[in-house]
Amino acid sequence: MLSEAKGQAADTAPSRTVPFDTVGESAVLAVFPHPDDESFAAGGTLALCNEAGVRTMYLCGTYGDMGRRMGRPAFTNREALRDVRTVELRDACAVLGCELAFMGLRDKCIEFEDPADVAAQVRRVIEEFAPTTVITYYPGHGVHSDHDALGQATVLAVRGMPVAARPRILAVAVGDPAELREQLGEPHVRADIRGVKDRKLDALRAHRSQTETMFAHMDDGGKEDGQTSTFSERLTVREEFYVLDADAPTLVERARG
């Protein structure tokens, strides 16, 4: 598993963890499946880019209408959740200074889409937006099936482009940090987000239906829930990424044989 996972790393990946540097970035595209993924996984990095004058966009795969959380106390329901989360995401992107586009895929069903079709949709946005870096989930280390499926489609999207035109792929691996380092090695890129942590937290607060419970735990000084624990360092200190080689088989592809 260790050698296979590390085989996804790009040949141009640094041999040690290097800081995320906005210098040389002309545009950064984040591709994740749900409203709030952008803020949890890369909100600080997107805010850093915005402060440096780098154009950013969030390509959101779904409307998150199958999410379980409805606020604390609940202020919405299944029928209204799509509209609520769409407004929340627009507000969060405004905080981060990020443009927004939706793919319109069905929530919790991306794995059942044709990967080539999803990849083609992502590729069209990449070609139009012309990012120097694309941020997505690490296929096989996304934990959620939508995370893995859209991360896989994003790798395929870049793979289908001429080498000279390809953006760098920065992948977010989800899970226990120690286990991830054992399987994947040290992250290749680390963004120090301490200077923009308030913007990241404000973007997360904009996702009220999804984050009220998390912030209630934080404000009460109580024990962190699973979500907060997993992202504790990513909330205010640093965001870490792996550089992927679009031509290398992903863990998702290896699992399919």
C-alpha positions as CSV (number, residue, x, y, z in Angstrom):
1,M,0.0,0.0,0.0
2,L,2.8,2.4,0.9
3,S,4.7,2.1,-2.4
4,E,1.4,2.1,-4.4
5,A,0.1,5.3,-2.7
6,K,3.4,7.1,-3.0
7,G,3.4,6.1,-6.7
8,Q,0.7,8.7,-7.3
9,A,3.0,11.5,-6.3
10,A,4.2,13.6,-9.3
11,D,7.8,13.4,-10.4
12,T,7.9,17.2,-9.7
13,A,6.8,16.8,-6.1
14,P,9.3,18.3,-3.6
15,S,11.4,15.8,-1.7
16,R,10.4,17.7,1.5
17,T,7.4,19.7,2.6
18,V,7.5,23.2,1.1
19,P,5.4,26.2,1.8
20,F,2.5,27.1,-0.4
21,D,3.6,30.1,-2.4
22,T,1.2,32.4,-4.3
23,V,4.1,33.7,-6.4
24,G,3.8,32.1,-9.8
25,E,0.1,31.3,-9.4
26,S,-2.1,33.1,-11.9
27,A,-5.3,31.3,-10.9
28,V,-6.3,28.5,-8.5
29,L,-9.3,26.2,-9.0
30,A,-10.7,24.1,-6.1
31,V,-12.8,21.1,-7.2
32,F,-14.8,19.4,-4.4
33,P,-18.2,17.8,-4.3
34,H,-20.1,19.7,-1.5
35,P,-20.8,23.1,-0.2
36,D,-18.4,23.6,2.8
37,D,-15.7,21.3,1.4
38,E,-14.0,24.4,0.0
39,S,-13.8,26.0,3.4
40,F,-12.8,23.0,5.4
41,A,-10.3,21.6,2.9
42,A,-8.7,24.7,1.4
43,G,-10.4,27.8,2.7
44,G,-7.2,29.3,4.1
45,T,-5.3,28.6,0.9
46,L,-8.0,30.3,-1.1
47,A,-8.0,33.3,1.2
48,L,-4.2,33.5,0.9
49,C,-4.5,33.6,-2.9
50,N,-7.2,36.2,-2.7
51,E,-5.1,38.4,-0.5
52,A,-2.2,38.1,-3.0
53,G,-4.4,39.0,-5.9
54,V,-4.6,35.5,-7.3
55,R,-7.9,34.7,-9.0
56,T,-9.7,31.7,-7.4
57,M,-12.8,29.7,-8.3
58,Y,-14.7,26.9,-6.5
59,L,-16.2,24.3,-8.8
60,C,-18.7,22.6,-6.6
61,G,-19.9,19.1,-7.7
62,T,-23.3,19.0,-5.9
63,Y,-25.7,21.1,-4.0
64,G,-25.2,19.1,-0.8
65,D,-29.0,18.4,-0.5
66,M,-28.5,14.9,1.0
67,G,-26.5,16.3,3.9
68,R,-27.6,15.1,7.4
69,R,-27.2,18.4,9.3
70,M,-30.1,20.9,9.3
71,G,-28.7,23.5,11.8
72,R,-28.7,23.5,15.6
73,P,-31.5,23.8,16.4
74,A,-32.8,22.7,13.0
75,F,-34.0,25.6,10.8
76,T,-34.4,23.8,7.5
77,N,-35.6,20.5,6.1
78,R,-34.8,18.1,3.3
79,E,-37.0,19.9,0.8
80,A,-35.3,23.3,1.4
81,L,-31.8,22.1,2.1
82,R,-30.5,22.6,-1.5
83,D,-31.6,26.3,-1.5
84,V,-30.2,26.9,2.0
85,R,-26.8,25.3,1.2
86,T,-26.6,27.2,-2.1
87,V,-27.0,30.5,-0.3
88,E,-24.6,29.5,2.4
89,L,-21.9,28.6,-0.2
90,R,-22.3,31.9,-2.0
91,D,-21.8,33.7,1.2
92,A,-18.8,31.6,2.1
93,C,-17.2,32.2,-1.3
94,A,-17.8,35.9,-0.9
95,V,-15.8,35.7,2.4
96,L,-13.0,33.9,0.7
97,G,-13.0,36.1,-2.4
98,C,-13.7,33.1,-4.6
99,E,-15.7,32.7,-7.7
100,L,-18.3,29.9,-7.8
101,A,-19.6,27.4,-10.3
102,F,-21.8,24.4,-9.8
103,M,-21.6,21.1,-11.7
104,G,-25.1,20.0,-10.7
105,L,-24.2,16.4,-9.9
106,R,-26.5,14.3,-7.6
107,D,-25.3,14.4,-4.0
108,K,-23.9,11.1,-2.7
109,C,-24.1,9.6,-6.2
110,I,-21.0,10.9,-8.0
111,E,-19.5,7.4,-7.8
112,F,-22.3,6.2,-10.1
113,E,-21.6,8.8,-12.8
114,D,-19.5,8.0,-15.8
115,P,-16.0,9.2,-14.7
116,A,-15.1,10.2,-18.2
117,D,-18.2,12.5,-18.4
118,V,-17.5,14.1,-15.1
119,A,-13.8,14.5,-16.1
120,A,-14.9,16.2,-19.3
121,Q,-17.0,18.7,-17.4
122,V,-14.1,19.5,-15.0
123,R,-11.7,19.8,-18.0
124,R,-13.9,22.3,-19.7
125,V,-13.7,24.5,-16.6
126,I,-10.0,24.1,-16.3
127,E,-9.5,25.1,-20.0
128,E,-11.7,28.1,-19.5
129,F,-10.4,29.3,-16.2
130,A,-6.7,28.3,-16.9
131,P,-5.6,27.7,-13.3
132,T,-1.9,27.0,-12.6
133,T,-3.0,24.8,-9.6
134,V,-6.1,22.7,-9.1
135,I,-7.0,21.5,-5.5
136,T,-9.1,18.5,-5.0
137,Y,-9.5,15.4,-2.8
138,Y,-6.9,12.6,-2.9
139,P,-8.6,9.7,-4.8
140,G,-8.7,6.8,-2.4
141,H,-8.0,9.0,0.7
142,G,-11.2,11.1,0.6
143,V,-13.1,9.0,3.1
144,H,-16.5,10.0,1.5
145,S,-17.4,8.2,-1.8
146,D,-18.2,11.6,-3.4
147,H,-14.8,12.9,-2.4
148,D,-13.0,10.0,-4.0
149,A,-15.1,10.1,-7.1
150,L,-14.7,13.8,-7.9
151,G,-11.0,13.7,-7.0
152,Q,-10.6,10.8,-9.4
153,A,-12.5,12.7,-12.1
154,T,-10.3,15.7,-11.6
155,V,-7.1,13.7,-12.0
156,L,-8.6,12.2,-15.2
157,A,-9.5,15.8,-16.4
158,V,-5.9,16.9,-16.1
159,R,-4.6,13.6,-17.5
160,G,-6.6,14.3,-20.7
161,M,-4.8,17.6,-21.3
162,P,-1.6,18.2,-23.2
163,V,1.3,18.0,-20.7
164,A,2.4,21.6,-21.3
165,A,-1.1,22.9,-20.5
166,R,-1.7,20.9,-17.3
167,P,-2.1,22.6,-13.9
168,R,-0.4,21.3,-10.8
169,I,-2.7,19.0,-8.8
170,L,-2.7,19.5,-5.0
171,A,-4.6,16.7,-3.3
172,V,-6.2,16.8,0.2
173,A,-6.0,13.5,2.0
174,V,-8.6,13.0,4.8
175,G,-8.0,10.9,7.9
176,D,-5.8,10.4,10.9
177,P,-2.6,12.5,10.2
178,A,-0.3,9.8,11.6
179,E,-1.9,7.1,9.4
180,L,-1.8,9.3,6.4
181,R,1.9,10.0,6.8
182,E,2.6,6.3,7.3
183,Q,0.8,5.5,4.0
184,L,1.7,8.6,1.9
185,G,4.7,10.2,3.5
186,E,5.0,13.8,4.5
187,P,2.7,16.2,2.7
188,H,4.4,17.9,-0.2
189,V,3.0,21.4,0.3
190,R,1.9,23.2,3.5
191,A,0.0,26.5,3.6
192,D,0.4,28.5,6.7
193,I,-3.1,30.0,7.2
194,R,-2.6,31.6,10.6
195,G,-2.8,35.1,9.0
196,V,-6.1,34.3,7.3
197,K,-7.7,32.0,10.0
198,D,-10.5,34.5,10.7
199,R,-11.6,34.5,7.1
200,K,-11.6,30.7,7.0
201,L,-13.6,30.5,10.2
202,D,-16.0,33.2,8.9
203,A,-16.4,31.2,5.7
204,L,-17.2,28.1,7.8
205,R,-19.7,30.0,9.9
206,A,-21.5,31.0,6.6
207,H,-22.2,27.3,6.3
208,R,-24.5,27.6,9.2
209,S,-26.6,24.5,8.6
210,Q,-23.5,22.3,8.6
211,T,-21.2,24.0,11.2
212,E,-23.4,25.3,14.0
213,T,-22.8,22.2,16.1
214,M,-19.1,22.3,15.5
215,F,-18.9,26.0,16.6
216,A,-21.1,25.3,19.6
217,H,-18.7,22.7,20.8
218,M,-15.8,25.1,20.2
219,D,-17.5,28.1,21.9
220,D,-18.5,26.0,24.9
221,G,-15.0,24.7,25.3
222,G,-16.4,21.2,25.1
223,K,-14.9,18.0,23.7
224,E,-14.3,18.2,20.0
225,D,-16.6,16.1,17.9
226,G,-15.2,13.8,15.1
227,Q,-15.4,16.5,12.4
228,T,-13.6,19.1,14.5
229,S,-11.0,16.7,15.7
230,T,-10.1,15.6,12.2
231,F,-9.8,19.2,10.9
232,S,-8.5,20.8,14.1
233,E,-5.1,21.8,12.6
234,R,-6.7,22.7,9.3
235,L,-9.1,25.1,10.9
236,T,-6.6,27.7,12.1
237,V,-3.0,26.7,11.5
238,R,-2.2,24.9,8.3
239,E,-3.5,23.2,5.3
240,E,-1.5,20.3,3.7
241,F,-1.5,18.8,0.3
242,Y,0.1,16.1,-1.8
243,V,1.2,16.8,-5.4
244,L,-0.2,14.2,-7.7
245,D,1.0,12.9,-11.0
246,A,-2.0,12.8,-13.4
247,D,-0.4,10.0,-15.4
248,A,0.1,7.7,-12.4
249,P,-2.7,5.2,-11.6
250,T,-4.7,6.4,-8.6
251,L,-5.6,4.3,-5.6
252,V,-9.2,4.2,-7.0
253,E,-7.9,2.8,-10.3
254,R,-5.7,0.3,-8.5
255,A,-8.7,-0.9,-6.4
256,R,-10.7,-1.5,-9.5
257,G,-7.9,-3.7,-10.9
